[in-house]
Amino acid sequence: VQDLVVVKASAATIAQDGLTVVVRERGSVWPATCKSPCDDISVCGILNNGAELKRDDEGKEKWTGSPTEVAIMRASCEVQGGPKSAKEFKQKPENQTLFEIPFNSENKWMLTVHGQAGSGKAFAILKGAPDRVLKFCSVSSNPQAVAVIEAQMQKLMGDARRVLAIAKREITAPPAKFEGSGPDDCNFPLRDFEFIGLYGIEDPPKDGVAEAVIKATKAGVKVVMVTGDHPDTARAIAKRINILKDVTTTGDAQEFSVITGLQLDTRVPKGDNFGDDEPPDNVKWWKKAVVNARVFARVSPIHKQVIVQAYQKYGYGGIGDVCAMTGDGVNDAPALKQAEVGVAMGIRGTEVAKDAADIVLQDDDFSSIINGIEQGRLCSANLRKSIMYTLCSKVPQFAPTLAMVFGVPEALTIAQVLLIDIGTDIWTAIAYAFQPAESKLMARAPRHPKLIKLADWGVGVYSYCYIGVLQCCFCWIMFFSLPGMIGIFNEKGAKDELYTTAEKLIVKEGKTIYYWTLVMGQIAAAISTTTERQSLFTYCFPNMALNLAFLFEVILGLVAIYGSFMHGPFNTAMLTSDQVMKPVSALICIGLIEELRKYIFRQLEERGQCAWLLDVAKAPDTESSDEGSSGSEDCSEDDNGKPLLC
C-alpha cells in the first residue's frame, strides 16, 4: 500500500473539505503525522482482513494470505505501531468478529461484523471495489462528494494503483444471529455505510517483464492482459509493461484496446463454446476484439475461459490463435485447461491451477515464459534443420540406381549408402540438438501449426530440389571426369560382366570418388543448414559437437579410401591426392551458392516480400477491412498473424 486516502472531517463534508492523501515517504515509511488522520482506516483494515501472522521455517513472523490482504494488513499495522497492534485490536471484546461474508468475484467486496456478543451493539466493515462499496454508502446520494472521491480514484489508478474502498456503519439493533450472503438476503441493514477511505496498492511488475513483453511482441506473440482490476488501473499497468503504448489511436484500435467484463456479459457464446451459429453481431464484435484488444479488465472467472475460446475461434483471421494462458487461482483452472498451453504459477499458484495447467512456472516470472518460447523455437528449428540435412543425400543416393537403367555404370553401392547414412549422417543429425540459436530467431513471425507444418513442402524443396540436386550434379561431374569412364559408359554401359580388369578398377575408382564427393556434399549440406538465413560468416561454427561430426565424416571417408580393409566390404579403391582434393570443390561451391541464397532471402525479408518463401504464416483477409490495420497500437501491423499469450 502506497497511498491512504481518508476524509478530512467527516464523510458528509467531503464535497466541501475534500480528502486527505497520505503517501509513503522515501524508504517505505509512513509520515509521523499519519497516525491521527489514518486511525479509522488502519483499524478497519486490521479488523476486516483475512491475513494471518505465522512463523516461517526460519522462525520469523510473516503475514500470510492473499497479496492484497497482506498489503493492507502491513500498512495498517505500520500506522498503528507494528504487527502487535493487529493482535491487540482483534482481541478486544468489542472487536470480536461475529459474522463474515468472504470476498467473491461476483460481489467484489467482503464484509465483517464486529462487536461483543450479547451487548446489543455491533458494527459492520465493508471493503472492496470502490464502485461496489460506494453503492452501499450514504455519500452515494451526494454527486459532488462522489465526484471528489472518483477524481482521487482516477488519480491513483492513473499511477497504476489498485484501489480498494472501505466503509463502516453501526448496527444499533443487531439480530441474535447474523445471516445472509448479500444485500438481498442479509438480516441486517446493508446501506448507509460511512465512507472511511481508499487504499492505493501498488503491485510493481517484476524486473524484466516490460522487456520480456517487447521481446515477445517482436517474436510475433501478442501479449494480452486479463485482470479483475479496474480498467483505469489495468490500463496504467499495461502501459508500464509495454502492453499498451501512449499513442493516439482511432477507430477499432481505440474502442477495443481495453474491454471490460460488463461488455463481455453480452458477448458470451450460446453454448459451452463458440459455434458456427453465433449471432452475427457477436461474431463481428469478437473478430474486432481479438485483433485490437490488449486489456480485459474487471473480468470474472468465466470471462477468462470465454476470452480464450474467442481467440481460438476468431483469431488469426478465423483460423484460430494458438493460446497460452497464465494463472494461479482456483478460478483460473477452466481457462488454463481451455488454452493450448496452460501456465500455472509454481510459487503462489494453487494446486487446482497446477493440476489444470500444462506447465508449472517455478519462479513465477513472466520473462521465463518468453525464454521458454525461445527454447521451444530453437528445438523446433534444430529439428527442422536436422531433417533437411538428412534428406539432402537421398537424391544423389537414389540417382545411381536410376541411372543404371539408362546404361550408366554403377556409381554407388548399397554398402556405401549405408556407410554414409549410418556411419556419418546419423551422428551429424544428432549434433544439431546442440546448435545455438540464430541471431534473429526471436525476431520472426511464428509458423501457425494449422498452416505450416514442421516438415512442410519447403523442407522437401530445399533438400530434394536444391541441395540434393547440387550434390547430385557434383557427384556425377566427378564420376564422369575420371579418365576412361565416359568410354565405358558409351561402349559397355552398366553390364559389369563385360568389363575388363582395368575397366573394373576404373568403375571401382568411380564409385569411390562418387562416394567421397557425396561425403563432401553432405558436409556442405550440414554447414549450409546450420542457419536458415543468417550468414555463416557471422554465425561461424559455434557447435562443437557438429564440428566433431564433420571431422569424423572426413576421417571415416579417408579410411574408406585408403584403408585396404575397407576396400572389399565397401567396394572402394585407392585415390590419388588430386582425385581426393577435387571433390572438395563441391563443398566450397555449395557453401557459396547457399550464402548467396541466404543473402537474397535476407533482402526479401527486410523488404517484406515473398513471405511464402520465408515460411511466414500470414492470416487470411478478414471480413472487416479495419481489422488488419487498426491493431497498430503496440504491435506490428501483422497482428492478425500472431498467436496469443494471455
N, C-alpha and C positions, 0 to 999 in steps of 0.2 A: 504494500500500500504506500503510495507516494503522496496522496492528497487526501485530506479530510475536509469536507465542506459541511459547515454547520450554520444554523440560524443565528443571527446576531442577538436578537431579543427573544422573539417567540415566532412560531410559525404563522401567527396571524398578521405579523407585520413584515413579512418577507418582501412584499411589494414595495414598502417604503424604506426599510432598512437594508434590504439586500442580504447577502450571505457572506460568511467569513470563510476564507480558504486558508487552510494551514498546510504548508508544504514542507516536506523533509528538507533539512539543511544538508550541506555537504558532509559526507561521512555517514549518511543514512541516519541522522539524529533528528528527532523532533525538537522544535524550538522549546526553550524552557518555559515559555509563557503559554504553551498549548493546553496545559492541564485544565484550566478553568473552562475555556470555551468548548473543549472536546470531551468533557466529562461524560455527558449523556451518551454521545455516540460511541465512546470507548466502552462504557459499562454495558450498553445494549449489544455491542459487538462481542463482548465476552459471554453474555448470557445466551444470546441467540447464535450459538456456534457449536458445530459438531466436532471440532478439533480436540484431540486428547494429548496430554503430556505424558510421554513414555520414555523409557531409557533404551538407548540403542545397545549394540553389542559391546561397545566400549564403556558403557555405564553413564554416558552423557544424556541429559534430559533433552528431548526433542519433540516438537509438536508434530503430530501425525494426523492425516486426514486429507480431504481434498485440498488442492493447492490454494483455492480461493478462501476456504475456511481458515486454513493455516495462516494465510497472509493477513486476514482481518484480525485473527486472534493475536498474532505477533504485534501488530500495530497497536491494538487496544491495550495489550499488556504493557507495551513500551510507554504509552501515555500514562498509565496508572502506576508505573513504577517497577514492572518486571513480571515474570511468569507467576510469582506467588500471588499476585493480585487476582488472577483468574480463580485460583482455588479459594481465596478469601471471599470473593463476591458470590461464588456459586454455593458456598457453604452457609451463607446467611439464610436463616429460616424464611425471610420474606422473599428470597430469590429462588426458592425451591421450584424446580420445573414440574408443573402439574400436567401439561399437555403439549403435544408437538405434532405439527404437520410437516413432514420432511419435504425438502425441495424435490420437484419433479419437472420434467421437461415441458409439461403441459401448463402448469401454473406459473413456473419460473419464479417462485418465491418459496420461502419457508417461514413457518410461524411457530413461536413458542409461547406458552402461557406460564407465568411465574406467580408465586405467592405462597403464603403459609396455609396449608390445608386447614379448613375449618375456621379461618379468620374472617371470612366474608369479604375479603379483598383479593384482588388479583390484577395483573396487568399483562398485556399481550405485546409481543415484539414481532414485527413483520419485516423481513429482509429479502430483497430480490431485485429483479429487473426494474429499473426506475419507472418505466411506463406502466408496469403492472402494479407496483406498490402505490404510486400516486393515485390510482383509481380508488384506493381504499382510504385515502387521506382527506381530511376536511379542506385542505388547501386546494384541492382539485376544483372547488367551486369558485376560486378566485383566479381569473385568467391572468391578471397581472403577476401574481405570485408564481403561477405555473410557468409563465414566460421567463421569469428570473431564474427559476430552477433549470428549465430546459436550456437556457443560454449557457449556464455554467456546465451543464452536462455536455453540450456541444463542444465547449472549450476543452474539457477533459478528454472527450472521445477524439477530438482532433489531435490531441497529443498521444494518441494510441493507448489511452487508459481504458480499462474495463471498468465500467461504472455500476455500482450497486447502491440502491437506496435503502434506508432503514427508517422505520416509523414505530410509534408506540401509542398505546391507549390504555386507560384504566378501565377495568371491568368492575363496576360497583356492586353488581348482584350476580356473582359467579354461580353457575349451576353446581349441583352436587358432584356431577361427573361431566367432564368436558368430552364432547363427541363431535364428529364431523371431519370432512376432508376438503371443504371449500366453502365459499360464501353461500352456496345454495342449501347446504345441509348441516352447517355448524349450529350448535345450540347456544351460541353466544354471539354477540354482535361483531361483525367484521366490516366496520365502517367508522368514519370519523376518527381515523388514526391521526396522531400528531406527527407531522413530518420532522424527523430528527436531523437527517443529513445524508451526505453521499460519501461513498468510498471511491477513490480513484486508484485502481490497482494496475500496476504496470507489470506486464509479463514479457520482458525483453526477449527477442529472438536469440537463440544460441549463436555463438560465433560461427561464422561460415555459412549460415543459412542463406543470407542475401546473395552471397557469391555462388552458392550451390544452385539457387533459382536461375541466376543468369546463365550458368553453365548448362542447366537443364534446358532452358529456352533455346540456347544455341544448338543443342543436340536434338532439337525437334520435339521436346517434351513440353506439353502445355501444363503448367502448374496452376491448379485451381484451389482456392481456399474455401473450405466448408466449415462453418463455425456457428456456434449458438450466440455469439456476441452480437451487440447492436451493430447495425450496418455502418454507422459512422466510425465506431471503434475498429470494426473489421476493415474498413476502407483505409484507415490510417495505418494499421499494422501491415496491410497488403502493400501499401506504398513503401513502407520501411524495408520490406524484404523483397522488393522489386517484382512483386506480382502485378501491381498496378503502378503506372507512372504518372507523374504530374504533367500530363499533356492534355490539351483541349481536344475533345472528341465530339463527334456529332452522330446523329442517326442511331443505328442499332448498337454501335460500339458504346455509346453513352447510356442508352436505355437499358442494356443488358449487362453492363460491366459489373454491377452489384445487384444481385437478386435476393429478395427476402423470402422467408418462409411463408409469409402471408400471400405472396404471389404464387408460391408453389402449391398452396392448398387447392387451388382451382385447376392445377395442371397435372394432377396425378393420373396414372393410367386407369383404364376402366377395370382391368383385372389385376392379377398379381404382377404383371409385367406389360410393357408396351407391346401392342399388337398392330396388325395392319388395318384395323377398323377403328383407330382412334379418331376423335373429332378433328376435322381439318384445321380448325383454329388452333388446337393444341399442338398438332404436328408442325404447323408453320411457326408457332411460338418457340417450340423446342429446337427446331432447326436453326433458329437465330440464336437461341440461348447457348447451345453447345459450341457455337463459333465465337461468340463475343463475351460470354460470362467469364469473369475472373474470380468473383467472390460470391458465395452463397452465405447469407447471414441470417441469424435468428431462425435456424432450421431445427426441426425436430428429428428424432432418430429415423422415422420412416422416410423423411425427406432425403436423408443421405443415400438410402438404397435407391430411391426413385431417381436421384441425380445420376448415379452410376448407370442405372438402366437406360436413362435417356441418352447418355453419351454412347453406350453400347449399341443403341438402336439408331440414333440420328446423327452421330458424329461421323467425321471423315466422309462427308458428302452422302450419308445414307448407308455406307458400308459398315460403319461402326468403329468407334475408337477402341483402342486397347487400354483398359483402365487399371490403374493401381490405386488402392485406397489405403490410407493410413488411419489408425485409430487405436484407442487404448481402453475404452469403456465397454461395459456390457451392451449398451445401446448401439455401439458401433459394429457389433458382430454381424448383423444382416448385410450391411454394406461391404464389410470385409469379405464375406462369403460370396457376395454377388460379383465383386470385381475379379478380373482375370488374375490379379495378384493382390492379395490382402497382406498388408504390412502392419503388424502389431508392435507396440512398444514393449520392450523387454523389461524395463525398469519399473515404469509406472503403469504398465498395462495389466488388465485383469486376466485371469485365467480363461475366462469365456472368450475374450478378444484373441488371446493367443491360440486357443483351440480353433477358432474360426479362420485364422489367418494362414497364409501360405508361408510367410516369412516372419520371423520374430527379430526385431532390431535390438541388438544387445545394448547399444549405447544411447538409444532414443534420439539419435542425431539425424536430422533430415539429410544432411550432406552425405551420410553413409549410404543413403538410397541412391544418390547420384553416382557415388563411387561404385556401387553395385551394378548400376546400369552400364557404367563404363567397362567393368569387368565382364559383364554379360555380352556386351558388344564385341569385346576383344576375343572372347571364346568363340562367338559366332563367326567373326571374321577369320580367325585362325583355322577353324574347321572348314570354312569355305575355301580358304587358300590351300589347305591340305588336300581337299577333294580335287580342286583344279589341277594341282601338281600331279596327283596320282593318275588322273585321266589323260594327261598330256601324252604319255608314252604309248597309249593304246593304238593311235593311228600308225606310227612307224612300226609297231609290233605286229599289227594286222596286215600292213601293206605287203610284206614279202610273201605271205601266203597267197594273197590275191594276185600278186604279180606272177607267181609260178603258173597260174592258169594261162597267162599270155607268153609263157616260154622264158621268163626271167629266171636265171639260176637262183637257187635257194640262198637268201641273204641273211636269214636269221633262224636259228633252230629253237625248238621248244625249250631246250635246256638253257639257252642264252636268255630267253624271255623270263624264265624262272629266276635266273641269276640276277636279272635286273629288278624284277618285282619283289622277290624275297630277300635277295642279298643286299640290295641298296635302297630301293624306293620305300620299303616299309619303315626303315629307320629314319629316313628323311621326313616322311609323312608324320611320324610320331613327334619329331623335333619341332614341328610347327606349334605344338602345345606351349612351348616356351617363348614364342615370338612376342616381342614387345609391341605396343600399340603404335600405329602411325600418328603423326602429329595432328591430323585433322579427324581423328576417329570420332570425337565428340562434337564435331562441327558439321556433321552431315545429317540430313533428314533420315529417319529410320525407315526400314523396309516394313511395309504392312504385311503381316503374315497371310492375309487373305488375297493379297495381290501378287506378292513376290516371295517365293519360297527360298529357302537357304541354298538349295542346289537348283537354280532356275535355268531357263534357256541360255542366259548369259554365261553360265559355267560351261555348258556344252559348246557354245560358240567359241569361247576362249580356248578351251582345251582341245577340242576336235578340229575346229576350222581355222584356228590361228596358230597357237604354239605347236600343236601336233603336226600341222601341215608344214610349218617351218622345219621342225625336226626331221620330218619325213624327206623333205627336199634335200637337206644337207646330208642325210644318210645315203640317199641314192646318188648324190653327186660324188661322195667319197667312194661309194661302192663301184660305180662305173669309171671313176678316174684311175682305178687300179689297172696297170698295163695288162692287156690281154682279155679283160672282162667283156668288153663290147664284142670282141671276136667270138668268144664262147657263146654269148647271147645270140649272135646272128647265125652261127653255124650249128650249134647243138642245143641251144635253149636250156630247158630245165631237166633234160634227160641225162642225169648224172652217170648212168651206166655206160654212156658213150664217151665220157671224159677220159683223157689220158692222165697219167700220174701227174704231169706238170699242170694240167688244167685243173685237176682236183685240188692241187696246192693253191692255185690262184683263187679258186672259189672259196677255199677254206680261209685264205687271207682276206677275201672279200667279206665273208661272214664276220671275221674278227674286226675289220675296220668299220663295218656297219654297226656292230655291237658297241665299239668304242666311241663312234660318233654319237650313238644314241645315249651313251653314258654322259658325254659332254652336253648333249642336248637336254638331258634331264637335270643336270646341274644348272644349266641356263634357265630352265623352267622353274627350278626351285628358287634361284636368285630373283627371277622376274616376279614370281608370285609372293615374295615376302612383303611386297607393298602393292596395293591396288592402283594408287595414283601418286603417291609420294616418290620423288626421285631417289634412286639408290645412292646417289652421290651425297644426299643429305641424310638419308636413313642409315647408310653404311651396313655393317654386319654385326648387329648387337647380340644376336642369338648364338651363343657359343655352342649349344647342342647342335644347331643346324650346321655350323661351321665344321664341327667334328664329323657330321654325317657326310659333308662334301669330301672331306679328307678320306673318309672310309670308302666312299664310292670310287675315288681316284685310285686308291691303293688296291682295292679289290679288282678294278678293271685292269690295272697293270699286272697284277698277279695272274689274272686270266690270260693275259697276252704273253708274259714272259715265264710264267710257271709251267714247266713241262708237265707236271702232274695234273694241270687243268686242261691241257690240250685235248686229251682223249674224251673225258666226260662232257666237255662243253664245246667240242669241235672248234677250237680256236687255234691260231698259229702265231708264230713269232712275227712281229712287225718291225720295220726299220724305224729309226728315230724320226725320220721325215714323215713316215706314214702315221706315227703317233701324234706328231705336232699339228699336222694339217686339220684334223677334226676339232682342234681347239678353236679354230676359226668359227665353227658353228656356235660355240659358247659365246664368243665375242659378238658375233653378228646378231644372234637372237637377243642378247642383252641390250645392244644398241637400238635395235628395232623396237624393243619393248620400252626403252627410255623415251623414244620418240612418241610412241602411243600414249604413254603417261603424260607427257608434256602437252599433247593435243587435248587430252581429256581434262587436264587441269585448266587449260584455257577455256574449254567449253563450260566447265563447272563454274568458273569465275563469272562468265557471261550469262549463266543460267540457261544455256542452250543444250538441246539434245539430252533432256533429263532421262529419256528412255535408255540411253546408252550408259547412264551413270547409276543405274539401279535405284533411282529415287521414285518412290511410290507417291504419286500425287492423287488427291481426292478428285473425283469427277465433279463437273459443274453441278451446283445445286439449283433448286427451283428459284430461289431468291437471288437476285443479282447483287444484293447488298452483302451477302454472307462472305463472299470471297475477299472483300476489300475492307470491310468495316472492322476486322479484328486486329487492326494495326496498332492498337493502343499500347501494347507492351511486348508483342512478339513479332516475328517476321511475317510477311504477307501470305505465307502458305500455311496459316494456322489450321486450315481445313485438313491438311495432310499430316497432322501430328497426333500421336497418342496422348492420353490424358494421365496426369498424376494428381490425385486429389490429396 
